[in-house]
Amino acid sequence: MIDSPRDTVEDGFEEAASAIDFAFDEASLPTSLRAGAAVIHAFWKTLPNGPGVYRMIDAEGAVLYVGKARSLKKRVASYARGVAPTARIGRMIAETAAMEFVTTETETEALLLETNLIKSLKPRFNVLMRDDKSFPYILLTGDHPAPQLTKHRGARTRKGDYFGPFASVLAVNRTMNALERAFLVRSCTDSVFSTRTRPCLLHQIKRCSAPCTGEIGPEAYGELVGEARAFLTGKSKAIKERMAAEMQAAADELEFERAARYRDRLAALSAIQSTQGVNPQTVEEADVFAIHEEAGQFCIEVFFFRTYQNWGNRAYFPKADKTLTTQEVLDAFLAQFYDDKPAPRLVLLSHDVEGADLLGQALSLKAGHRIEVSSPKRGEKRDLVEAALTNAREALGRRLAESSSQIKLLEGVAEAFGLEEMPHRIEVYDNSHIMGTNAVGGMIVAGPDGFMKTSYRKFNIKSEELTPGDDFGMMREVLQRRFSRLLKEAPRAETGAEKEGEASPWPDLVLIDGGAGQLKVARETLVDLGIEDVPLVGVAKGLDRDAGRETFIIEGRPPFKLAPRDPVLYFVQRLRDEAHRFAIGAHRQKRSKSMREGGLQEIGGIGPQRKRALLHHFGTLKAISRASLADLQGCPGIDERTARKVHAFFQQESK
């Protein structure tokens, strides 16, 4: 990103154009920059000499770049003069057809607004985060007499104590399992809690104290919750010492069963800490960022430390121009990272970045307390940074190796299917339904960097003329909708001259999960739209749907198979399986929504009377779906046969 004061290159040419007035000499500019510089100069004339955010927009209305400035007048003057210290800035100026501005009171406000706009607009000349998933937290609820321990993602709207972030759901699950064994705090939902009549399995395996059925009193349960809260807030040493003393006291009193319970709880706490890697001694709360660059690609490794414990790490591979330095990429990444996340009191960086002070001010403004952003040079803090830097280097090395392997596989695909060149975008289509109901089509995308999940699309089948279960008709609708929109948004004639650095949205290869019939329908659909140059391949399942015996169908060639151990065959199987997984997931999501909207009426033999009986007994549909067969049989008005129907329905739904 080239945002002052975080971009030394742009700061330099801003100073070169610091004069508020200058003579605009269009004839002296390079031909490629004249039109864009003239447009920028026209906007520059009316700009204030204060902080704000600007957007550079191309002729098609797409935002090219979002930036902020201490002085909009001085910053935009740099572009208007046609000053382009890098080829990237030159392309930005050349393609600019319009600009938009927002003035702010302070540069800090400009930074926060710039970050929001970058994440929502995704301009192609900015540094962009590719993985923007929210992090999981552990929530100890505070809106129920018997607090619940649960996983949480997203906005913190529920009352309670949030602990995190954790780098992955796996880390959360592992920690929660150990916490349940150590503190016996319930993890069931409030609706399940309110309908329990006897302790559940978690109580039997000593992972819950069963406050739902009164196996433990409110005061004693509150003590367990307090211990769990204390452990998660960093008082693990005191908790372990107290448990060890209780265990010893129980043993001295020959109460070996009680001593064994404390022993098991201590083991659970040790299990949490043993899986957290190196835990700092002097850093209570910090996020550590380290960046490594190699072969024109960047990796930013982030480590999370809370309550003197390592709660995991995650690697990011931001999309950034190769001309940017590691400091510039890291600087641009940080504000986007904290756009929707709370920051800890300390942020440690592997490199000095010019925007550190401004970022610290912005994060402090959002948090309501001081947040320090620094690049340590010695001591334990530097050791944490070096550990993150090592992980960044290794993660990027693995990614480059995977990318190299992926390119070899794509070259193998081109050879196997007779393509003129290696495909950069492969689209795979599959449909999912049950007897024609809740039909959904799925499209997944793969390229040199692997699966491109942000490009995945699902299609709810809308046509009312289709016969239920008509796979051909569903495929026709999916392809017609997909390519009609593509023709509208990116006309085929324009893709021959793609914008530099921007991949074409058109596929180089389309794989259809199906045989000759599906392939024929797909080709006819594209021809009807005037598209005849997109390669199509049908992937017909082998006998008994066995993987490894697929037949490939291409127009103009007899059907063929690949060698059983051919890496290209395994690659295509992975693509097809991913399309199948995505389509089934979309179908189940739609089916669950339909089930929620239609209640229990989708189950044969469940009329209004039995529906009312189930809801009255369990409270919610979710509680019914989680009920055991024995619990269903215990519902008044529900016989064994009906209970089995309901149980079988929800078991099938969860598979």
Secondary structure as UniProt FT lines:
FT   TURN            4..6
FT   HELIX           8..16
FT   HELIX           26..28
FT   HELIX           31..44
FT   TURN            45..46
FT   STRAND          52..57
FT   TURN            59..60
FT   STRAND          63..69
FT   HELIX           72..80
FT   TURN            81..82
FT   HELIX           87..95
FT   STRAND          98..103
FT   HELIX           107..121
FT   TURN            124..125
FT   STRAND          137..141
FT   STRAND          149..152
FT   STRAND          160..163
FT   HELIX           169..183
FT   HELIX           190..195
FT   HELIX           201..204
FT   TURN            205..206
FT   HELIX           211..213
FT   HELIX           218..232
FT   TURN            233..234
FT   HELIX           236..252
FT   TURN            253..254
FT   HELIX           256..274
FT   STRAND          286..294
FT   TURN            295..296
FT   STRAND          297..306
FT   TURN            307..308
FT   STRAND          309..316
FT   TURN            322..323
FT   HELIX           326..337
FT   STRAND          346..349
FT   TURN            354..355
FT   HELIX           356..367
FT   STRAND          372..374
FT   HELIX           379..416
FT   TURN            417..418
FT   STRAND          426..434
FT   TURN            435..436
FT   STRAND          437..447
FT   TURN            448..449
FT   STRAND          450..451
FT   HELIX           453..455
FT   STRAND          457..460
FT   TURN            468..469
FT   HELIX           471..489
FT   HELIX           492..497
FT   TURN            500..501
FT   STRAND          509..513
FT   HELIX           516..528
FT   TURN            529..530
FT   STRAND          536..540
FT   HELIX           543..545
FT   TURN            547..548
FT   STRAND          551..553
FT   TURN            555..556
FT   TURN            564..565
FT   HELIX           567..598
FT   TURN            599..602
FT   TURN            604..605
FT   HELIX           608..618
FT   HELIX           621..626
FT   HELIX           629..633
FT   TURN            636..637
FT   HELIX           640..654
//
